[in-house]
């Protein structure tokens, strides 16, 4: 089936034998067009199924009520909730969202940002990919005078508004909870250390061990175990140590914690009696696994709303000289069965 060509003001002008500028003025209700012409143009536009190009119209007025969002993965609960929180606020303000996914790839992130720049969005909201590289594409956003807000995973060198979690404190509290439950050899599954949030979570882990008087053991820290598959692989290696851990803190994500639980189940290791498991992010499945998984809630919907309100309250009405600020949201440890030993039940 042949696709029908979209009707333009030039098509209407040709049919009515008038200037395209007159059609444009009539459609925008200009006082320069008499009532009869305006009525005829509107009637013809309806008959020809004309739809105004909102983006072009907004650009002519110097305003595009569209915000671009770049996330590493849409299918993770944290990022989908961020988007939900954003949309709840932006919809009420008459703004649209364009959602892009980097898939944790730097080159794809660059493509996403460039596409949003070409869409003339008013603001770009981004959490950077795990695969890092040059930040020139983000500097280009600022150079084009497009407002930029970073969240969760941020580039500290860029002077922008940022909305983050207190990752170090959250990790500290998670490990201290494991210590209070009697676990003594606590392993860490960590993310790429060139990303600030994973460095902060590792620092929280180390601080808790020092405070508890436990030794810092490199053999109990596994790098880049930030997916279910990598979490499972790291767990298998940890459990094969001469002295395996009695608890594993999957500081990267609940998906990594799920990998830990699957390996423990396959090996017949009792959770939480012989192995405690703590994840990060409060994915929905953590409530229904057996046992349910202790995790950290990042208040992602609230974070999304905070980001949107930051734009509307602090940025939209002001020039680019406004001083950027950092908003930190404190996460919450959710204790479930995977770390609750019988001695403390």
C-alpha positions in Angstrom: 0.0 0.0 0.0 1.4 3.4 -1.0 2.0 5.7 1.9 0.0 8.9 1.6 2.1 12.1 1.5 1.7 14.4 4.5 -0.3 17.6 3.7 1.7 20.8 4.0 0.7 24.5 4.0 1.9 24.6 0.4 -0.6 22.0 -0.6 -3.4 24.0 1.0 -2.1 27.2 -0.6 -2.1 25.5 -4.0 -5.6 24.2 -3.7 -6.9 27.6 -2.6 -4.7 29.6 -5.0 -3.4 31.8 -2.2 0.1 32.4 -0.8 1.5 29.9 1.7 2.2 32.8 4.0 -1.5 33.6 4.1 -2.2 29.9 5.0 0.3 30.1 7.8 -1.2 33.3 9.2 -4.7 31.8 9.0 -3.7 28.7 10.9 -2.0 30.7 13.6 -5.0 32.9 13.9 -3.2 36.0 12.8 -5.2 39.3 12.8 -3.6 40.0 9.4 -6.0 37.5 7.7 -9.7 38.3 7.3 -12.3 36.1 8.9 -13.6 34.6 5.6 -10.1 33.6 4.5 -9.3 32.1 7.9 -12.5 30.1 7.9 -11.9 28.8 4.3 -8.3 27.8 5.2 -9.3 26.0 8.4 -12.1 24.1 6.5 -9.7 23.1 3.7 -7.0 22.1 6.2 -9.5 19.8 7.9 -10.6 18.3 4.6 -7.0 17.6 3.6 -6.2 16.1 7.1 -3.5 18.7 7.7 -1.6 18.4 11.0 0.7 21.2 12.2 4.4 20.3 12.6 4.6 21.1 16.3 8.4 21.0 16.4 8.8 23.4 13.5 6.2 25.7 15.0 8.0 25.6 18.4 11.4 26.3 16.8 10.0 29.3 15.1 8.8 30.6 18.4 12.2 29.8 20.0 10.9 27.1 22.3 10.8 23.3 22.0 9.0 21.7 25.0 10.9 18.4 24.5 13.4 16.8 26.8 15.8 14.1 25.8 16.7 11.3 28.2 19.7 8.9 27.7 19.8 5.8 30.0 22.2 2.8 29.9 19.3 0.2 29.9 15.6 0.8 29.8 14.8 -2.7 31.0 16.3 -2.1 34.4 13.8 -1.1 37.1 15.9 1.8 38.3 16.1 3.5 34.9 12.5 2.7 34.0 11.3 4.2 37.3 13.5 7.3 36.6 11.7 7.7 33.3 8.3 7.2 35.0 9.1 9.9 37.6 10.3 12.3 34.9 7.2 11.8 32.8 4.9 12.3 35.7 6.2 15.9 36.1 7.0 16.8 32.5 3.5 15.7 31.2 1.8 18.1 33.6 4.1 20.9 32.3 3.2 20.1 28.7 6.6 18.7 27.8 7.4 15.6 25.8 10.2 13.1 26.5 12.4 11.4 23.9 13.9 8.3 25.4 17.2 6.8 24.2 19.2 3.8 25.3 23.0 3.6 25.2 23.0 -0.2 25.9 26.1 0.6 28.1 28.1 1.4 24.9 30.0 4.7 24.6 29.7 5.0 20.8 25.9 4.5 21.0 25.7 7.1 23.8 27.4 9.6 21.6 24.9 8.8 18.8 22.0 9.2 21.2 23.2 12.6 22.3 23.9 13.8 18.8 20.4 12.7 17.7 18.9 14.7 20.6 20.9 17.8 19.7 19.6 17.5 16.1 16.1 17.3 17.6 16.6 20.7 19.2 15.6 19.5 22.6 15.5 22.0 25.5 17.4 19.7 27.9 19.3 16.4 27.9 19.1 14.2 31.0 21.7 11.5 31.0 23.3 8.6 33.1 26.5 7.6 31.3 27.3 4.2 29.9 29.5 1.6 31.7 31.8 1.8 28.7 33.5 5.1 29.1 35.4 7.4 26.7 35.7 11.0 25.7 33.1 13.4 27.2 33.3 15.7 24.2 29.7 14.9 23.2 28.5 16.2 26.5 30.6 19.3 26.3 29.1 19.9 22.9 25.6 19.9 24.6 26.8 22.7 26.8 28.5 24.5 24.0 25.2 24.5 22.0 23.5 26.1 25.0 21.3 23.0 25.7 20.7 22.4 29.3 22.3 19.3 30.7 21.4 17.3 33.8 23.4 14.2 34.9 22.1 11.6 37.3 23.3 8.5 39.0 26.4 7.9 36.9 28.0 11.3 36.2 31.1 12.9 34.8 32.4 15.0 37.7 34.6 17.1 35.5 31.6 18.6 33.8 30.1 21.6 35.6 26.4 20.6 35.3 23.4 20.0 37.5 23.7 16.5 39.0 21.2 14.3 40.9 22.9 11.4 42.7 22.5 8.8 45.5 24.8 8.7 48.5 26.3 5.4 47.3 29.1 5.3 49.8 26.8 5.6 52.8 24.4 3.0 51.4 27.1 0.4 50.8 28.5 1.1 54.3 25.1 0.4 55.9 24.7 -2.8 53.8 28.0 -4.2 54.9 27.5 -3.2 58.6 24.1 -5.0 58.4 26.0 -8.2 57.2 28.5 -7.8 60.1 25.6 -7.4 62.6 24.2 -10.7 61.3 27.4 -12.5 62.1 29.0 -12.7 58.7 32.8 -12.4 58.8 34.2 -13.0 55.3 32.2 -10.6 53.2 33.0 -10.5 49.5 32.3 -7.6 47.1 31.1 -7.8 43.5 32.1 -4.5 42.1 31.4 -2.5 38.9 33.9 -0.8 36.6 36.1 1.4 38.8 36.3 4.2 36.2 32.6 5.0 37.0 32.2 7.1 40.1 29.2 5.3 41.6 31.0 2.0 41.7 34.1 3.5 43.2 31.9 5.1 45.9 30.2 1.8 46.7 33.5 0.0 47.0 34.7 2.7 49.4 31.6 2.2 51.6 32.4 -1.5 51.7 36.1 -0.9 52.6 35.1 1.7 55.3 32.7 -0.8 56.9 35.3 -3.6 57.0 37.9 -1.2 58.6 35.3 0.0 61.2 34.5 -3.7 62.0 38.2 -4.6 62.4 38.1 -7.0 59.4 41.1 -7.4 57.1 40.9 -6.1 53.5 41.4 -9.1 51.3 41.8 -8.6 47.6 40.7 -12.2 46.9 37.3 -11.3 48.1 36.8 -8.4 45.7 35.7 -9.2 42.1 36.0 -6.6 39.5 33.4 -5.9 36.8 30.8 -8.4 38.1 27.9 -6.2 37.2 25.5 -8.5 35.3 23.8 -11.8 36.3 26.2 -13.8 34.2 29.3 -12.1 35.5 27.9 -12.2 39.1 27.4 -16.0 38.7 30.9 -16.4 37.3 32.5 -14.4 40.1 30.5 -16.3 42.7 31.6 -19.7 41.4 35.3 -18.5 41.7 34.7 -17.1 45.2 33.1 -20.3 46.5 36.0 -22.4 45.2 38.5 -20.5 47.4 40.1 -22.5 50.2 38.3 -20.1 52.5 35.2 -19.1 50.7 33.1 -16.0 51.8 30.1 -16.4 54.1 28.4 -13.3 52.5 28.5 -11.6 49.1 27.6 -8.0 48.6 26.6 -7.5 44.9 27.1 -3.7 44.9 26.6 -3.4 41.2 22.9 -4.6 40.9 20.3 -7.0 41.9 20.9 -8.9 38.7 24.4 -9.7 39.9 22.8 -10.7 43.3 20.5 -13.0 41.4 23.5 -14.7 39.8 24.9 -15.2 43.3 21.7 -16.8 44.4 21.5 -19.1 41.4 25.0 -20.5 42.0 24.4 -20.9 45.7 21.2 -22.8 44.9 22.9 -25.1 42.3 25.6 -25.9 44.9 23.1 -26.6 47.6 24.4 -23.8 49.8 21.9 -22.6 52.4 21.0 -18.9 52.1 21.2 -17.1 54.5 22.5 -19.7 57.0 25.8 -20.4 55.1 25.8 -17.5 52.7 24.3 -14.1 53.0 23.4 -12.2 49.8 22.8 -8.4 49.4 22.0 -6.7 46.1 21.5 -3.1 45.0 18.6 -1.3 43.3 15.5 -3.0 44.6 14.4 -4.7 41.4 10.9 -6.2 41.7 12.1 -9.8 41.5 14.0 -9.4 44.8 10.8 -9.8 46.7 9.7 -13.0 45.1 13.0 -15.0 44.9 13.5 -17.8 47.4 14.7 -16.5 49.7 13.9 -12.9 49.0 17.0 -10.7 48.5 18.2 -7.9 50.8 18.8 -4.9 48.6 19.1 -1.1 48.5 16.2 1.1 47.4 17.5 4.2 45.4 14.1 5.9 45.4 14.2 6.0 41.6 10.7 7.4 41.0 11.4 10.2 43.4 14.8 10.8 41.8 13.1 11.1 38.4 10.6 13.7 39.8 13.5 15.6 41.5 15.4 15.8 38.2 12.3 17.1 36.3 11.6 19.7 39.1 15.2 20.7 39.0 14.8 21.6 35.4 11.5 23.5 35.8 12.3 25.3 39.0 16.1 26.0 38.7 16.9 26.0 35.0 14.1 26.6 32.6 13.4 30.2 33.6 17.0 31.3 34.0 19.9 32.0 31.7 22.9 29.7 31.5 24.7 31.7 34.2 22.8 29.9 36.9 25.1 28.1 39.3 24.8 24.3 38.9 24.0 22.3 42.0 24.3 18.7 43.2 21.3 17.1 44.8 22.0 13.9 46.8 19.2 11.4 47.7 19.9 9.0 50.5 19.0 5.3 49.5 17.4 2.9 52.0 18.6 -0.6 53.0 15.7 -3.1 52.7 16.5 -6.2 54.8 15.0 -9.4 53.5 15.5 -13.1 54.1 18.7 -13.6 52.2 20.7 -11.9 55.0 18.5 -12.6 58.1 20.2 -15.5 60.0 18.2 -17.6 62.3 20.3 -16.5 65.3 18.8 -13.0 64.9 15.3 -13.9 63.7 
